[in-house]
Amino acid sequence: MTALKLTQIGNSVGLILPKEILARLKLEKGDTVFVTEAANGINLTPFDPTIEQQLELGREFMREFRDTFHHLAK
């Protein structure tokens, strides 16, 4: 577990992530981070959760019409 301290950044309060955490999340300066609520706290991720929902809907659609796509590919 890593404990991080909130710090004053201009007129705001921010959290500075160590290089190890940035590397683990594959984040660089200027990247966008998404914060979502979870049962045990919050999740911090570089992936947009709305895109994940759209991808899952697409996967379901493709599974449902798998035979149709197979015939179209011929």
CHARMM internal coordinates of N, CA and C (Angstrom, degrees):
IC EDIT
DIST 1 N 1 CA 1.4492
DIST 1 CA 1 C 1.5263
ANGL 1 N 1 CA 1 C 108.03
DIST 1 C 2 N 1.3209
ANGL 1 CA 1 C 2 N 115.22
DIHE 1 N 1 CA 1 C 2 N 139.90
DIST 2 N 2 CA 1.4593
ANGL 1 C 2 N 2 CA 121.65
DIHE 1 CA 1 C 2 N 2 CA 177.86
DIST 2 CA 2 C 1.5138
ANGL 2 N 2 CA 2 C 108.63
DIHE 1 C 2 N 2 CA 2 C -115.56
DIST 2 C 3 N 1.3199
ANGL 2 CA 2 C 3 N 116.94
DIHE 2 N 2 CA 2 C 3 N 127.17
DIST 3 N 3 CA 1.4620
ANGL 2 C 3 N 3 CA 121.40
DIHE 2 CA 2 C 3 N 3 CA 176.45
DIST 3 CA 3 C 1.5242
ANGL 3 N 3 CA 3 C 108.36
DIHE 2 C 3 N 3 CA 3 C -97.62
DIST 3 C 4 N 1.3244
ANGL 3 CA 3 C 4 N 116.62
DIHE 3 N 3 CA 3 C 4 N 128.07
DIST 4 N 4 CA 1.4588
ANGL 3 C 4 N 4 CA 122.29
DIHE 3 CA 3 C 4 N 4 CA 179.80
DIST 4 CA 4 C 1.5164
ANGL 4 N 4 CA 4 C 109.14
DIHE 3 C 4 N 4 CA 4 C -117.55
DIST 4 C 5 N 1.3001
ANGL 4 CA 4 C 5 N 116.79
DIHE 4 N 4 CA 4 C 5 N 146.19
DIST 5 N 5 CA 1.4503
ANGL 4 C 5 N 5 CA 122.16
DIHE 4 CA 4 C 5 N 5 CA -178.27
DIST 5 CA 5 C 1.5239
ANGL 5 N 5 CA 5 C 110.06
DIHE 4 C 5 N 5 CA 5 C -105.00
DIST 5 C 6 N 1.3277
ANGL 5 CA 5 C 6 N 116.70
DIHE 5 N 5 CA 5 C 6 N 137.45
DIST 6 N 6 CA 1.4528
ANGL 5 C 6 N 6 CA 121.43
DIHE 5 CA 5 C 6 N 6 CA 174.90
DIST 6 CA 6 C 1.5247
ANGL 6 N 6 CA 6 C 108.64
DIHE 5 C 6 N 6 CA 6 C -73.05
DIST 6 C 7 N 1.3269
ANGL 6 CA 6 C 7 N 116.50
DIHE 6 N 6 CA 6 C 7 N 143.54
DIST 7 N 7 CA 1.4540
ANGL 6 C 7 N 7 CA 120.95
DIHE 6 CA 6 C 7 N 7 CA -176.65
DIST 7 CA 7 C 1.5230
ANGL 7 N 7 CA 7 C 110.44
DIHE 6 C 7 N 7 CA 7 C -136.50
DIST 7 C 8 N 1.3077
ANGL 7 CA 7 C 8 N 115.99
DIHE 7 N 7 CA 7 C 8 N 154.05
DIST 8 N 8 CA 1.4670
ANGL 7 C 8 N 8 CA 121.89
DIHE 7 CA 7 C 8 N 8 CA 177.82
DIST 8 CA 8 C 1.5172
ANGL 8 N 8 CA 8 C 108.68
DIHE 7 C 8 N 8 CA 8 C -74.39
DIST 8 C 9 N 1.3348
ANGL 8 CA 8 C 9 N 116.57
DIHE 8 N 8 CA 8 C 9 N 126.81
DIST 9 N 9 CA 1.4561
ANGL 8 C 9 N 9 CA 122.77
DIHE 8 CA 8 C 9 N 9 CA 176.16
DIST 9 CA 9 C 1.5244
ANGL 9 N 9 CA 9 C 106.28
DIHE 8 C 9 N 9 CA 9 C -129.25
DIST 9 C 10 N 1.3221
ANGL 9 CA 9 C 10 N 117.21
DIHE 9 N 9 CA 9 C 10 N 98.26
DIST 10 N 10 CA 1.4641
ANGL 9 C 10 N 10 CA 121.12
DIHE 9 CA 9 C 10 N 10 CA -174.45
DIST 10 CA 10 C 1.5115
ANGL 10 N 10 CA 10 C 109.40
DIHE 9 C 10 N 10 CA 10 C 64.33
DIST 10 C 11 N 1.3411
ANGL 10 CA 10 C 11 N 116.32
DIHE 10 N 10 CA 10 C 11 N -127.19
DIST 11 N 11 CA 1.4609
ANGL 10 C 11 N 11 CA 121.35
DIHE 10 CA 10 C 11 N 11 CA 177.97
DIST 11 CA 11 C 1.5192
ANGL 11 N 11 CA 11 C 112.38
DIHE 10 C 11 N 11 CA 11 C -92.43
DIST 11 C 12 N 1.3239
ANGL 11 CA 11 C 12 N 116.90
DIHE 11 N 11 CA 11 C 12 N 5.58
DIST 12 N 12 CA 1.4608
ANGL 11 C 12 N 12 CA 121.65
DIHE 11 CA 11 C 12 N 12 CA -176.89
DIST 12 CA 12 C 1.5204
ANGL 12 N 12 CA 12 C 110.50
DIHE 11 C 12 N 12 CA 12 C -114.14
DIST 12 C 13 N 1.3049
ANGL 12 CA 12 C 13 N 115.02
DIHE 12 N 12 CA 12 C 13 N 174.56
DIST 13 N 13 CA 1.4553
ANGL 12 C 13 N 13 CA 122.15
DIHE 12 CA 12 C 13 N 13 CA 172.84
DIST 13 CA 13 C 1.5227
ANGL 13 N 13 CA 13 C 106.60
DIHE 12 C 13 N 13 CA 13 C -115.46
DIST 13 C 14 N 1.3133
ANGL 13 CA 13 C 14 N 116.59
DIHE 13 N 13 CA 13 C 14 N 133.09
DIST 14 N 14 CA 1.4535
ANGL 13 C 14 N 14 CA 120.02
DIHE 13 CA 13 C 14 N 14 CA -176.15
DIST 14 CA 14 C 1.5104
ANGL 14 N 14 CA 14 C 112.29
DIHE 13 C 14 N 14 CA 14 C -133.89
DIST 14 C 15 N 1.3013
ANGL 14 CA 14 C 15 N 113.59
DIHE 14 N 14 CA 14 C 15 N 173.88
DIST 15 N 15 CA 1.4542
ANGL 14 C 15 N 15 CA 122.87
DIHE 14 CA 14 C 15 N 15 CA 179.59
DIST 15 CA 15 C 1.5165
ANGL 15 N 15 CA 15 C 106.98
DIHE 14 C 15 N 15 CA 15 C -124.41
DIST 15 C 16 N 1.2954
ANGL 15 CA 15 C 16 N 117.58
DIHE 15 N 15 CA 15 C 16 N 125.48
DIST 16 N 16 CA 1.4568
ANGL 15 C 16 N 16 CA 121.60
DIHE 15 CA 15 C 16 N 16 CA 179.28
DIST 16 CA 16 C 1.5235
ANGL 16 N 16 CA 16 C 107.65
DIHE 15 C 16 N 16 CA 16 C -97.74
DIST 16 C 17 N 1.3331
ANGL 16 CA 16 C 17 N 115.31
DIHE 16 N 16 CA 16 C 17 N 121.61
DIST 17 N 17 CA 1.4646
ANGL 16 C 17 N 17 CA 120.13
DIHE 16 CA 16 C 17 N 17 CA -178.67
DIST 17 CA 17 C 1.5216
ANGL 17 N 17 CA 17 C 109.56
DIHE 16 C 17 N 17 CA 17 C -90.57
DIST 17 C 18 N 1.3259
ANGL 17 CA 17 C 18 N 117.13
DIHE 17 N 17 CA 17 C 18 N 133.38
DIST 18 N 18 CA 1.4616
ANGL 17 C 18 N 18 CA 120.32
DIHE 17 CA 17 C 18 N 18 CA 177.34
DIST 18 CA 18 C 1.5330
ANGL 18 N 18 CA 18 C 111.82
DIHE 17 C 18 N 18 CA 18 C -65.14
DIST 18 C 19 N 1.3178
ANGL 18 CA 18 C 19 N 115.91
DIHE 18 N 18 CA 18 C 19 N 157.37
DIST 19 N 19 CA 1.4646
ANGL 18 C 19 N 19 CA 121.37
DIHE 18 CA 18 C 19 N 19 CA -178.77
DIST 19 CA 19 C 1.5214
ANGL 19 N 19 CA 19 C 112.32
DIHE 18 C 19 N 19 CA 19 C -56.15
DIST 19 C 20 N 1.3270
ANGL 19 CA 19 C 20 N 117.36
DIHE 19 N 19 CA 19 C 20 N -35.85
DIST 20 N 20 CA 1.4644
ANGL 19 C 20 N 20 CA 121.08
DIHE 19 CA 19 C 20 N 20 CA -178.80
DIST 20 CA 20 C 1.5305
ANGL 20 N 20 CA 20 C 111.28
DIHE 19 C 20 N 20 CA 20 C -63.10
DIST 20 C 21 N 1.3276
ANGL 20 CA 20 C 21 N 116.07
DIHE 20 N 20 CA 20 C 21 N -41.37
DIST 21 N 21 CA 1.4690
ANGL 20 C 21 N 21 CA 119.89
DIHE 20 CA 20 C 21 N 21 CA 179.51
DIST 21 CA 21 C 1.5224
ANGL 21 N 21 CA 21 C 109.97
DIHE 20 C 21 N 21 CA 21 C -70.43
DIST 21 C 22 N 1.3256
ANGL 21 CA 21 C 22 N 117.97
DIHE 21 N 21 CA 21 C 22 N -40.92
DIST 22 N 22 CA 1.4616
ANGL 21 C 22 N 22 CA 121.22
DIHE 21 CA 21 C 22 N 22 CA 176.82
DIST 22 CA 22 C 1.5254
ANGL 22 N 22 CA 22 C 110.42
DIHE 21 C 22 N 22 CA 22 C -59.54
DIST 22 C 23 N 1.3139
ANGL 22 CA 22 C 23 N 116.69
DIHE 22 N 22 CA 22 C 23 N -43.54
DIST 23 N 23 CA 1.4669
ANGL 22 C 23 N 23 CA 120.44
DIHE 22 CA 22 C 23 N 23 CA 179.78
DIST 23 CA 23 C 1.5200
ANGL 23 N 23 CA 23 C 110.60
DIHE 22 C 23 N 23 CA 23 C -64.91
DIST 23 C 24 N 1.3196
ANGL 23 CA 23 C 24 N 116.69
DIHE 23 N 23 CA 23 C 24 N -41.04
DIST 24 N 24 CA 1.4707
ANGL 23 C 24 N 24 CA 120.80
DIHE 23 CA 23 C 24 N 24 CA -179.50
DIST 24 CA 24 C 1.5281
ANGL 24 N 24 CA 24 C 111.51
DIHE 23 C 24 N 24 CA 24 C -64.19
DIST 24 C 25 N 1.3337
ANGL 24 CA 24 C 25 N 116.23
DIHE 24 N 24 CA 24 C 25 N -37.67
DIST 25 N 25 CA 1.4659
ANGL 24 C 25 N 25 CA 120.95
DIHE 24 CA 24 C 25 N 25 CA 178.51
DIST 25 CA 25 C 1.5258
ANGL 25 N 25 CA 25 C 112.15
DIHE 24 C 25 N 25 CA 25 C -85.57
DIST 25 C 26 N 1.3356
ANGL 25 CA 25 C 26 N 116.84
DIHE 25 N 25 CA 25 C 26 N -3.82
DIST 26 N 26 CA 1.4686
ANGL 25 C 26 N 26 CA 123.34
DIHE 25 CA 25 C 26 N 26 CA -177.25
DIST 26 CA 26 C 1.5252
ANGL 26 N 26 CA 26 C 110.41
DIHE 25 C 26 N 26 CA 26 C 56.94
DIST 26 C 27 N 1.3359
ANGL 26 CA 26 C 27 N 115.29
DIHE 26 N 26 CA 26 C 27 N 47.83
DIST 27 N 27 CA 1.4595
ANGL 26 C 27 N 27 CA 122.37
DIHE 26 CA 26 C 27 N 27 CA -179.53
DIST 27 CA 27 C 1.5174
ANGL 27 N 27 CA 27 C 110.21
DIHE 26 C 27 N 27 CA 27 C -110.25
DIST 27 C 28 N 1.3194
ANGL 27 CA 27 C 28 N 114.58
DIHE 27 N 27 CA 27 C 28 N 149.14
DIST 28 N 28 CA 1.4604
ANGL 27 C 28 N 28 CA 121.46
DIHE 27 CA 27 C 28 N 28 CA 175.38
DIST 28 CA 28 C 1.5222
ANGL 28 N 28 CA 28 C 108.17
DIHE 27 C 28 N 28 CA 28 C -132.89
DIST 28 C 29 N 1.3082
ANGL 28 CA 28 C 29 N 115.56
DIHE 28 N 28 CA 28 C 29 N 167.76
DIST 29 N 29 CA 1.4582
ANGL 28 C 29 N 29 CA 121.27
DIHE 28 CA 28 C 29 N 29 CA 178.26
DIST 29 CA 29 C 1.5348
ANGL 29 N 29 CA 29 C 109.17
DIHE 28 C 29 N 29 CA 29 C -54.68
DIST 29 C 30 N 1.3248
ANGL 29 CA 29 C 30 N 115.75
DIHE 29 N 29 CA 29 C 30 N 131.89
DIST 30 N 30 CA 1.4648
ANGL 29 C 30 N 30 CA 121.19
DIHE 29 CA 29 C 30 N 30 CA 178.99
DIST 30 CA 30 C 1.5209
ANGL 30 N 30 CA 30 C 114.36
DIHE 29 C 30 N 30 CA 30 C 94.92
DIST 30 C 31 N 1.3403
ANGL 30 CA 30 C 31 N 118.25
DIHE 30 N 30 CA 30 C 31 N -12.95
DIST 31 N 31 CA 1.4641
ANGL 30 C 31 N 31 CA 120.99
DIHE 30 CA 30 C 31 N 31 CA 178.74
DIST 31 CA 31 C 1.5189
ANGL 31 N 31 CA 31 C 110.17
DIHE 30 C 31 N 31 CA 31 C -70.13
DIST 31 C 32 N 1.3199
ANGL 31 CA 31 C 32 N 115.89
DIHE 31 N 31 CA 31 C 32 N 158.43
DIST 32 N 32 CA 1.4596
ANGL 31 C 32 N 32 CA 122.25
DIHE 31 CA 31 C 32 N 32 CA 177.23
DIST 32 CA 32 C 1.5233
ANGL 32 N 32 CA 32 C 109.30
DIHE 31 C 32 N 32 CA 32 C -97.04
DIST 32 C 33 N 1.3275
ANGL 32 CA 32 C 33 N 115.89
DIHE 32 N 32 CA 32 C 33 N 138.98
DIST 33 N 33 CA 1.4607
ANGL 32 C 33 N 33 CA 122.43
DIHE 32 CA 32 C 33 N 33 CA 177.85
DIST 33 CA 33 C 1.5209
ANGL 33 N 33 CA 33 C 107.67
DIHE 32 C 33 N 33 CA 33 C -119.27
DIST 33 C 34 N 1.3126
ANGL 33 CA 33 C 34 N 116.24
DIHE 33 N 33 CA 33 C 34 N 138.32
DIST 34 N 34 CA 1.4568
ANGL 33 C 34 N 34 CA 121.86
DIHE 33 CA 33 C 34 N 34 CA -179.93
DIST 34 CA 34 C 1.5237
ANGL 34 N 34 CA 34 C 109.56
DIHE 33 C 34 N 34 CA 34 C -107.78
DIST 34 C 35 N 1.3158
ANGL 34 CA 34 C 35 N 116.49
DIHE 34 N 34 CA 34 C 35 N 134.89
DIST 35 N 35 CA 1.4558
ANGL 34 C 35 N 35 CA 123.08
DIHE 34 CA 34 C 35 N 35 CA 179.32
DIST 35 CA 35 C 1.5225
ANGL 35 N 35 CA 35 C 107.77
DIHE 34 C 35 N 35 CA 35 C -114.76
DIST 35 C 36 N 1.3232
ANGL 35 CA 35 C 36 N 115.92
DIHE 35 N 35 CA 35 C 36 N 124.14
DIST 36 N 36 CA 1.4617
ANGL 35 C 36 N 36 CA 120.95
DIHE 35 CA 35 C 36 N 36 CA 177.77
DIST 36 CA 36 C 1.5196
ANGL 36 N 36 CA 36 C 108.84
DIHE 35 C 36 N 36 CA 36 C -127.78
DIST 36 C 37 N 1.3279
ANGL 36 CA 36 C 37 N 115.20
DIHE 36 N 36 CA 36 C 37 N 149.51
DIST 37 N 37 CA 1.4571
ANGL 36 C 37 N 37 CA 120.07
DIHE 36 CA 36 C 37 N 37 CA 177.72
DIST 37 CA 37 C 1.5201
ANGL 37 N 37 CA 37 C 109.62
DIHE 36 C 37 N 37 CA 37 C -79.36
DIST 37 C 38 N 1.3212
ANGL 37 CA 37 C 38 N 115.08
DIHE 37 N 37 CA 37 C 38 N 143.06
DIST 38 N 38 CA 1.4587
ANGL 37 C 38 N 38 CA 121.80
DIHE 37 CA 37 C 38 N 38 CA 177.68
DIST 38 CA 38 C 1.5241
ANGL 38 N 38 CA 38 C 108.28
DIHE 37 C 38 N 38 CA 38 C -131.42
DIST 38 C 39 N 1.3074
ANGL 38 CA 38 C 39 N 116.41
DIHE 38 N 38 CA 38 C 39 N 170.10
DIST 39 N 39 CA 1.4653
ANGL 38 C 39 N 39 CA 121.12
DIHE 38 CA 38 C 39 N 39 CA -178.43
DIST 39 CA 39 C 1.5268
ANGL 39 N 39 CA 39 C 111.58
DIHE 38 C 39 N 39 CA 39 C -60.82
DIST 39 C 40 N 1.3196
ANGL 39 CA 39 C 40 N 116.90
DIHE 39 N 39 CA 39 C 40 N -34.01
DIST 40 N 40 CA 1.4662
ANGL 39 C 40 N 40 CA 120.21
DIHE 39 CA 39 C 40 N 40 CA -176.20
DIST 40 CA 40 C 1.5253
ANGL 40 N 40 CA 40 C 113.23
DIHE 39 C 40 N 40 CA 40 C -105.16
DIST 40 C 41 N 1.3228
ANGL 40 CA 40 C 41 N 118.94
DIHE 40 N 40 CA 40 C 41 N 14.45
DIST 41 N 41 CA 1.4683
ANGL 40 C 41 N 41 CA 121.71
DIHE 40 CA 40 C 41 N 41 CA 179.65
DIST 41 CA 41 C 1.5156
ANGL 41 N 41 CA 41 C 110.94
DIHE 40 C 41 N 41 CA 41 C 144.62
DIST 41 C 42 N 1.3394
ANGL 41 CA 41 C 42 N 116.01
DIHE 41 N 41 CA 41 C 42 N -125.34
DIST 42 N 42 CA 1.4613
ANGL 41 C 42 N 42 CA 120.48
DIHE 41 CA 41 C 42 N 42 CA 178.50
DIST 42 CA 42 C 1.5175
ANGL 42 N 42 CA 42 C 109.86
DIHE 41 C 42 N 42 CA 42 C -130.39
DIST 42 C 43 N 1.3205
ANGL 42 CA 42 C 43 N 115.45
DIHE 42 N 42 CA 42 C 43 N 156.73
DIST 43 N 43 CA 1.4560
ANGL 42 C 43 N 43 CA 121.99
DIHE 42 CA 42 C 43 N 43 CA 174.15
DIST 43 CA 43 C 1.5196
ANGL 43 N 43 CA 43 C 108.37
DIHE 42 C 43 N 43 CA 43 C -112.19
DIST 43 C 44 N 1.3019
ANGL 43 CA 43 C 44 N 115.95
DIHE 43 N 43 CA 43 C 44 N 137.26
DIST 44 N 44 CA 1.4559
ANGL 43 C 44 N 44 CA 123.48
DIHE 43 CA 43 C 44 N 44 CA 176.99
DIST 44 CA 44 C 1.5146
ANGL 44 N 44 CA 44 C 106.24
DIHE 43 C 44 N 44 CA 44 C -116.13
DIST 44 C 45 N 1.3395
ANGL 44 CA 44 C 45 N 117.57
DIHE 44 N 44 CA 44 C 45 N 118.60
DIST 45 N 45 CA 1.4550
ANGL 44 C 45 N 45 CA 120.77
DIHE 44 CA 44 C 45 N 45 CA -174.42
DIST 45 CA 45 C 1.5235
ANGL 45 N 45 CA 45 C 111.05
DIHE 44 C 45 N 45 CA 45 C -144.53
DIST 45 C 46 N 1.3270
ANGL 45 CA 45 C 46 N 117.06
DIHE 45 N 45 CA 45 C 46 N 149.54
DIST 46 N 46 CA 1.4595
ANGL 45 C 46 N 46 CA 120.11
DIHE 45 CA 45 C 46 N 46 CA 175.05
DIST 46 CA 46 C 1.5344
ANGL 46 N 46 CA 46 C 112.33
DIHE 45 C 46 N 46 CA 46 C -82.14
DIST 46 C 47 N 1.3263
ANGL 46 CA 46 C 47 N 117.48
DIHE 46 N 46 CA 46 C 47 N -4.18
DIST 47 N 47 CA 1.4591
ANGL 46 C 47 N 47 CA 121.99
DIHE 46 CA 46 C 47 N 47 CA -176.17
DIST 47 CA 47 C 1.5193
ANGL 47 N 47 CA 47 C 111.16
DIHE 46 C 47 N 47 CA 47 C -99.44
DIST 47 C 48 N 1.3315
ANGL 47 CA 47 C 48 N 116.27
DIHE 47 N 47 CA 47 C 48 N 132.32
DIST 48 N 48 CA 1.4620
ANGL 47 C 48 N 48 CA 122.41
DIHE 47 CA 47 C 48 N 48 CA 179.54
DIST 48 CA 48 C 1.5261
ANGL 48 N 48 CA 48 C 109.10
DIHE 47 C 48 N 48 CA 48 C -72.00
DIST 48 C 49 N 1.3299
ANGL 48 CA 48 C 49 N 118.59
DIHE 48 N 48 CA 48 C 49 N 117.56
DIST 49 N 49 CA 1.4652
ANGL 48 C 49 N 49 CA 120.56
DIHE 48 CA 48 C 49 N 49 CA -177.63
DIST 49 CA 49 C 1.5241
ANGL 49 N 49 CA 49 C 113.71
DIHE 48 C 49 N 49 CA 49 C -62.86
DIST 49 C 50 N 1.3335
ANGL 49 CA 49 C 50 N 118.80
DIHE 49 N 49 CA 49 C 50 N -27.30
DIST 50 N 50 CA 1.4668
ANGL 49 C 50 N 50 CA 120.09
DIHE 49 CA 49 C 50 N 50 CA 178.71
DIST 50 CA 50 C 1.5255
ANGL 50 N 50 CA 50 C 110.82
DIHE 49 C 50 N 50 CA 50 C -69.41
DIST 50 C 51 N 1.3220
ANGL 50 CA 50 C 51 N 117.24
DIHE 50 N 50 CA 50 C 51 N -33.16
DIST 51 N 51 CA 1.4671
ANGL 50 C 51 N 51 CA 120.71
DIHE 50 CA 50 C 51 N 51 CA 176.99
DIST 51 CA 51 C 1.5243
ANGL 51 N 51 CA 51 C 109.61
DIHE 50 C 51 N 51 CA 51 C -66.87
DIST 51 C 52 N 1.3276
ANGL 51 CA 51 C 52 N 117.20
DIHE 51 N 51 CA 51 C 52 N -40.16
DIST 52 N 52 CA 1.4640
ANGL 51 C 52 N 52 CA 121.21
DIHE 51 CA 51 C 52 N 52 CA 178.26
DIST 52 CA 52 C 1.5246
ANGL 52 N 52 CA 52 C 110.71
DIHE 51 C 52 N 52 CA 52 C -60.35
DIST 52 C 53 N 1.3276
ANGL 52 CA 52 C 53 N 117.64
DIHE 52 N 52 CA 52 C 53 N -41.05
DIST 53 N 53 CA 1.4677
ANGL 52 C 53 N 53 CA 121.29
DIHE 52 CA 52 C 53 N 53 CA 178.03
DIST 53 CA 53 C 1.5265
ANGL 53 N 53 CA 53 C 110.30
DIHE 52 C 53 N 53 CA 53 C -63.27
DIST 53 C 54 N 1.3319
ANGL 53 CA 53 C 54 N 116.88
DIHE 53 N 53 CA 53 C 54 N -42.09
DIST 54 N 54 CA 1.4612
ANGL 53 C 54 N 54 CA 120.79
DIHE 53 CA 53 C 54 N 54 CA 179.38
DIST 54 CA 54 C 1.5289
ANGL 54 N 54 CA 54 C 110.94
DIHE 53 C 54 N 54 CA 54 C -65.10
DIST 54 C 55 N 1.3304
ANGL 54 CA 54 C 55 N 116.94
DIHE 54 N 54 CA 54 C 55 N -40.38
DIST 55 N 55 CA 1.4616
ANGL 54 C 55 N 55 CA 120.32
DIHE 54 CA 54 C 55 N 55 CA 178.13
DIST 55 CA 55 C 1.5232
ANGL 55 N 55 CA 55 C 111.06
DIHE 54 C 55 N 55 CA 55 C -63.21
DIST 55 C 56 N 1.3177
ANGL 55 CA 55 C 56 N 117.34
DIHE 55 N 55 CA 55 C 56 N -41.00
DIST 56 N 56 CA 1.4561
ANGL 55 C 56 N 56 CA 120.73
DIHE 55 CA 55 C 56 N 56 CA 179.82
DIST 56 CA 56 C 1.5340
ANGL 56 N 56 CA 56 C 110.83
DIHE 55 C 56 N 56 CA 56 C -65.00
DIST 56 C 57 N 1.3315
ANGL 56 CA 56 C 57 N 117.23
DIHE 56 N 56 CA 56 C 57 N -40.20
DIST 57 N 57 CA 1.4712
ANGL 56 C 57 N 57 CA 120.19
DIHE 56 CA 56 C 57 N 57 CA 176.16
DIST 57 CA 57 C 1.5307
ANGL 57 N 57 CA 57 C 110.49
DIHE 56 C 57 N 57 CA 57 C -62.07
DIST 57 C 58 N 1.3201
ANGL 57 CA 57 C 58 N 116.58
DIHE 57 N 57 CA 57 C 58 N -40.53
DIST 58 N 58 CA 1.4643
ANGL 57 C 58 N 58 CA 121.01
DIHE 57 CA 57 C 58 N 58 CA 177.36
DIST 58 CA 58 C 1.5180
ANGL 58 N 58 CA 58 C 111.78
DIHE 57 C 58 N 58 CA 58 C -63.55
DIST 58 C 59 N 1.3267
ANGL 58 CA 58 C 59 N 116.60
DIHE 58 N 58 CA 58 C 59 N -41.84
DIST 59 N 59 CA 1.4732
ANGL 58 C 59 N 59 CA 120.78
DIHE 58 CA 58 C 59 N 59 CA 178.32
DIST 59 CA 59 C 1.5236
ANGL 59 N 59 CA 59 C 110.82
DIHE 58 C 59 N 59 CA 59 C -62.68
DIST 59 C 60 N 1.3343
ANGL 59 CA 59 C 60 N 117.20
DIHE 59 N 59 CA 59 C 60 N -42.83
DIST 60 N 60 CA 1.4676
ANGL 59 C 60 N 60 CA 120.83
DIHE 59 CA 59 C 60 N 60 CA 178.08
DIST 60 CA 60 C 1.5210
ANGL 60 N 60 CA 60 C 110.58
DIHE 59 C 60 N 60 CA 60 C -61.30
DIST 60 C 61 N 1.3333
ANGL 60 CA 60 C 61 N 116.50
DIHE 60 N 60 CA 60 C 61 N -43.65
DIST 61 N 61 CA 1.4627
ANGL 60 C 61 N 61 CA 121.72
DIHE 60 CA 60 C 61 N 61 CA 179.65
DIST 61 CA 61 C 1.5282
ANGL 61 N 61 CA 61 C 110.23
DIHE 60 C 61 N 61 CA 61 C -60.42
DIST 61 C 62 N 1.3314
ANGL 61 CA 61 C 62 N 115.69
DIHE 61 N 61 CA 61 C 62 N -45.09
DIST 62 N 62 CA 1.4673
ANGL 61 C 62 N 62 CA 119.41
DIHE 61 CA 61 C 62 N 62 CA -178.37
DIST 62 CA 62 C 1.5286
ANGL 62 N 62 CA 62 C 111.30
DIHE 61 C 62 N 62 CA 62 C -67.30
DIST 62 C 63 N 1.3489
ANGL 62 CA 62 C 63 N 117.69
DIHE 62 N 62 CA 62 C 63 N -35.98
DIST 63 N 63 CA 1.4707
ANGL 62 C 63 N 63 CA 120.14
DIHE 62 CA 62 C 63 N 63 CA 176.43
DIST 63 CA 63 C 1.5267
ANGL 63 N 63 CA 63 C 110.29
DIHE 62 C 63 N 63 CA 63 C -65.39
DIST 63 C 64 N 1.3350
ANGL 63 CA 63 C 64 N 116.30
DIHE 63 N 63 CA 63 C 64 N -41.24
DIST 64 N 64 CA 1.4603
ANGL 63 C 64 N 64 CA 120.89
DIHE 63 CA 63 C 64 N 64 CA -177.67
DIST 64 CA 64 C 1.5279
ANGL 64 N 64 CA 64 C 111.55
DIHE 63 C 64 N 64 CA 64 C -64.80
DIST 64 C 65 N 1.3196
ANGL 64 CA 64 C 65 N 116.37
DIHE 64 N 64 CA 64 C 65 N -38.30
DIST 65 N 65 CA 1.4726
ANGL 64 C 65 N 65 CA 120.52
DIHE 64 CA 64 C 65 N 65 CA -176.83
DIST 65 CA 65 C 1.5316
ANGL 65 N 65 CA 65 C 111.76
DIHE 64 C 65 N 65 CA 65 C -109.84
DIST 65 C 66 N 1.3312
ANGL 65 CA 65 C 66 N 115.66
DIHE 65 N 65 CA 65 C 66 N 32.32
DIST 66 N 66 CA 1.4618
ANGL 65 C 66 N 66 CA 121.16
DIHE 65 CA 65 C 66 N 66 CA -177.51
DIST 66 CA 66 C 1.5222
ANGL 66 N 66 CA 66 C 112.48
DIHE 65 C 66 N 66 CA 66 C -57.05
DIST 66 C 67 N 1.3355
ANGL 66 CA 66 C 67 N 117.00
DIHE 66 N 66 CA 66 C 67 N -46.06
DIST 67 N 67 CA 1.4746
ANGL 66 C 67 N 67 CA 120.39
DIHE 66 CA 66 C 67 N 67 CA -179.38
DIST 67 CA 67 C 1.5241
ANGL 67 N 67 CA 67 C 110.94
DIHE 66 C 67 N 67 CA 67 C -63.55
DIST 67 C 68 N 1.3130
ANGL 67 CA 67 C 68 N 117.48
DIHE 67 N 67 CA 67 C 68 N -40.31
DIST 68 N 68 CA 1.4685
ANGL 67 C 68 N 68 CA 121.17
DIHE 67 CA 67 C 68 N 68 CA 178.93
DIST 68 CA 68 C 1.5155
ANGL 68 N 68 CA 68 C 110.42
DIHE 67 C 68 N 68 CA 68 C -61.60
DIST 68 C 69 N 1.3243
ANGL 68 CA 68 C 69 N 117.71
DIHE 68 N 68 CA 68 C 69 N -45.76
DIST 69 N 69 CA 1.4612
ANGL 68 C 69 N 69 CA 121.17
DIHE 68 CA 68 C 69 N 69 CA 179.61
DIST 69 CA 69 C 1.5214
ANGL 69 N 69 CA 69 C 110.62
DIHE 68 C 69 N 69 CA 69 C -64.15
DIST 69 C 70 N 1.3324
ANGL 69 CA 69 C 70 N 116.96
DIHE 69 N 69 CA 69 C 70 N -36.41
DIST 70 N 70 CA 1.4570
ANGL 69 C 70 N 70 CA 120.94
DIHE 69 CA 69 C 70 N 70 CA 179.20
DIST 70 CA 70 C 1.5345
ANGL 70 N 70 CA 70 C 110.56
DIHE 69 C 70 N 70 CA 70 C -63.80
DIST 70 C 71 N 1.3334
ANGL 70 CA 70 C 71 N 116.77
DIHE 70 N 70 CA 70 C 71 N -42.97
DIST 71 N 71 CA 1.4735
ANGL 70 C 71 N 71 CA 120.47
DIHE 70 CA 70 C 71 N 71 CA 179.61
DIST 71 CA 71 C 1.5209
ANGL 71 N 71 CA 71 C 111.01
DIHE 70 C 71 N 71 CA 71 C -69.10
DIST 71 C 72 N 1.3197
ANGL 71 CA 71 C 72 N 117.41
DIHE 71 N 71 CA 71 C 72 N -36.85
DIST 72 N 72 CA 1.4740
ANGL 71 C 72 N 72 CA 120.60
DIHE 71 CA 71 C 72 N 72 CA 178.18
DIST 72 CA 72 C 1.5149
ANGL 72 N 72 CA 72 C 112.25
DIHE 71 C 72 N 72 CA 72 C -66.61
DIST 72 C 73 N 1.3099
ANGL 72 CA 72 C 73 N 116.32
DIHE 72 N 72 CA 72 C 73 N -28.67
DIST 73 N 73 CA 1.4762
ANGL 72 C 73 N 73 CA 120.18
DIHE 72 CA 72 C 73 N 73 CA -178.36
DIST 73 CA 73 C 1.5318
ANGL 73 N 73 CA 73 C 112.21
DIHE 72 C 73 N 73 CA 73 C -74.28
DIST 73 C 74 N 1.3158
ANGL 73 CA 73 C 74 N 117.52
DIHE 73 N 73 CA 73 C 74 N -16.77
DIST 74 N 74 CA 1.4767
ANGL 73 C 74 N 74 CA 120.07
DIHE 73 CA 73 C 74 N 74 CA -179.18
DIST 74 CA 74 C 1.4814
ANGL 74 N 74 CA 74 C 113.11
DIHE 73 C 74 N 74 CA 74 C -71.74
END
COOR INIT
IC SEED 1 N 1 CA 1 C
IC BUILD
